[in-house]
């Protein structure tokens, strides 16, 4: 339970006596939280939750389903006279029909009706009676009134108060008869702060720095150091990624990869730069609409492109455009207003003041989105932005300039050759047979070719070096799919089968992910497929041999005549394929002998003749028309010259050209530009169509059942949209920019409250409103309503400064309390809602993994980039993956990428990382602002046995053994590294005994020691004895699994 330190363990509760104690504690806590008889009943605190849970579904806001013409969520409805009877008669409980109905045993009139399965407790009935006796005073739902800064309450222990939030906390404690706990020790505090701000534990050096700083302000300086750490943005971003439902795949059908990680990196950067939350809001909702919008502001709009999308066969475009707009509306309203607006898709909201018209007016802001209903299963669904760093922009500009100069130089050389009569459009001896060796592809696909592959995405190229270096060599990657095929249609430059022709393909197979087979296929009028596989029997092609040895490059040869081809036939397409692994193709070459006059790369007329009647790509439309017509039609002399010039620049073999060097320079410049562009990431952006779509109320939430037409607007029960001069917006269509400004306006009652509540939840484990995703009638009331309003106004008036707000909470005495629970606190504040002690709860999934990586020294702190794939059990992706999906197979990373922070791990929506789902992380299919915390045996098994955790224990053990000192010194270092504190006097002998037991075990079973230290890919320190390393590995594993390790005290 949150806030209890070593008082009630799961083992204790599991025993009969322990269960009895737990039940007593719960009952005492419930009794303590019941309304004091001397305290007046409050409608929002005491009555509204009863009505919302039991009555408002039939007697609430939704007129369409309201029964008996009775409304109980407003005083007008509850007090309304019905033929001399009223549900509520203030001061007259015995005359109030509400009480008669809930007390009745007659099933015909009993409320709630027995068939609903709902019943009121005796305590709830008594509260309703007391409320009516006291005058039945109504309150408007607290969350829908703009927050007003309250005065600080009076407290008895003013010396305990460090800042204003403490006054509100202490006031509630004193009213309840509780006292706060003393301040926690320094090692507990720095570990607590480090996890809140960075999601990582403090390093031993950071602990020492804090402990040695005894001057005033040491605690505040420690907080500031973590606020300035780049790890701060990574930790805060992961909470926002839950809200935004960010993932690395589309989510439906093939669940193919989408390229959006540049938006995730922008979120991290925004937190690190402390972008004010009002700007953070505006940029994400309407960055593209800002005057002279920057690239960064456009990138930010990716928030509303994070939703799940599809391109499934049979899906209806209009339906999915509707669904996307519904999702974006629901997510936006829940993110900034904390209301479950999605309940008003089919009917008026049953509990909150949101009608269907309200919902679809908000929906109209998003229904004109420019992205398609079908994502195409591609990674770069439009609208898509290239996001260049300044260095990438410089390299891109240099590559474009290099290409421009190469084209100019080629044109100059060809002009000079023409003037000198050195152009060669036809061979000197057309009948001569010449040897040829032509690259079909190398660093680029052939000019004018068309390509497609089974993943529906662009071909993937891998560079042999990084941008900025001299080489631009690239190879094609075929990966991730079952029976993956890349098809290249050779439309512009004809590939003719020569005499004695051989097709050569340079291939490399991944030793860690070898394919089951390799396939090279070409079409010369018939499909001819060659297969390399270790299986002896194949179908659909000719087996050429076994798979080449992985990890090195091989040249695979296909004798074309033996494959059945005839010299002079044209290869129309080439297919490169593999099954189930990762393969790279460096080059494809055809060699043999061709008659010069029939060689389209040696003879312009041969090229023109062979292209007649085809539909080639890669040349201007007017020349394409001329080429397709063929040489029989007498062309215009100017056009003929243009067509010949094109042939000389693109089709003719470079070695036959009088401008051979310039042709090679142009090819190199084209490859350079492509190589530089490969390394420029991109991301989805949100923008509107030039002409907005008309939006309608969709009856019963059906995409094709249009009702009344609506314009963009906000719910009628809330303050109106306003123009820049502060007047209600009239005379023009409202935009998303108007909406963004409305969310952060002082009139908006929810945005500031919802935001500070989520931050409070991060810091204290639960929000002041525990249902941080629902501030409506069905949500929990705030534990400290005045504190929530004070925080909301403070956050707003501070300029929406998130780092300053974190500093405010972390410097409070409430946060700095020890987490020990007293007997009275267990009785009166069992779940720590009143903050009678420091909060204590288990770390989140990402923190658990990052923690072991960090303390072991394995963590790779590289920031940004495409999602990485660390260790994962087998058959997580594969059972749910379609054969031609590019997320069909999980291909684990190797090297330092295994140890990147969890915020950078690749998230496939239909099969999220099990280390995350096992510890309650969402699959990112929809909005999530509050993760549950379950306790399961599988979690313990993961922490003890998962390769990532066990490897970390072994690497941590290596660090300890490589340090100086005896067992005691190393155990102390272990404790300080993992828990920030040294071992207590009684802990040291327990740990020493555990170490000795493991030593004895492995001395007896050295073969088991060898198995223990081989877990994971991190190098094993060769100089360390296996028995000793194994023993310390097990001790480290023990400490990494302590309750104190996996919890934030």
Secondary structure, DSSP 8 states (H G I E B T S, - for coil): -TT-SSSS-HHHHHSHHHHHHHHHHHHHHHHHHS--TTS---IIIIIHHHHHHHTHHHHSS-TTT--TT---SSHHHHH--BTTB-S--TT-GGG-HHHHHHH---TTT-SS-GGGT----HHHHHHHHHHHHTT------GGGS----------S-GGG--SHHHHHHHHHHHHHT-----B--HHHHHHHHHHHHHSS---HHHHHHHHH--STTHHHHHHHHHHTSHHHHHHHHHHHHHHHT--SB-BSTT--B---HHHHHHHHHHHHTT--HHHHHHHHHHGGGSTT--HHHHHHGGGGG-S-BB--TT--HHHHHHHHHHHHHHHHHHHHH---GGGGSSSS-SSSS--HHHHHHHHTTTTTBSS-SB-TT-TT-SSEEE---HHHHHHHHHHHHHHHHHHHHHHHHHHHHHHTT---SS-SSTT-EEEEEEEEESSS--TT-EEEETTSS--EEEESS-TTSS---EEEEEESSTTEEEEEE--SS-EE--EEEEEEEEEEE-SSS--SEEEEEEESSSEEEEEEESSS--SSSEEEES---TTSEEEEEEETTTTT--TT-EE-EEEEEEESSEEEEEEEEEEEEEEGGG-TTT-HHHHHHHHTT----SS-HHHHHHHHH-TTS---HHHHHHHHHHIIIIIS-GGGSTTHHHHHHHHHHHHHHHHHHHT--EEE---B-SS---EEEEGGG-TT-EEEEE-S---TTS---B-TTSSB--SS---HHHHHHHHTSTT-SSHHHHHHHHHHHHHHSS-SSS-TT--STTS---TTHHHHHHHHHHHHHTTS-HHHHHHHHHTSTTTTB-----HHHHHH-TT-TT-SS---EE--HHHHHHHHHHHHT--B----SS-B-----SSSSGGG--TT-TTSS-----GGGGGB-GGGB---GGG--HHHHTTT---SSS--S-------HHHHHHHHH-HHHHHHHHHHHHHHHTSSS-HHHHHHHHHHHHHSS---HHHHHHHHHHHHHHHHHHHH-HHHHHHHTT-SSS---TTS-HHHHHHHHHHHHHHHTSHHHHEE-
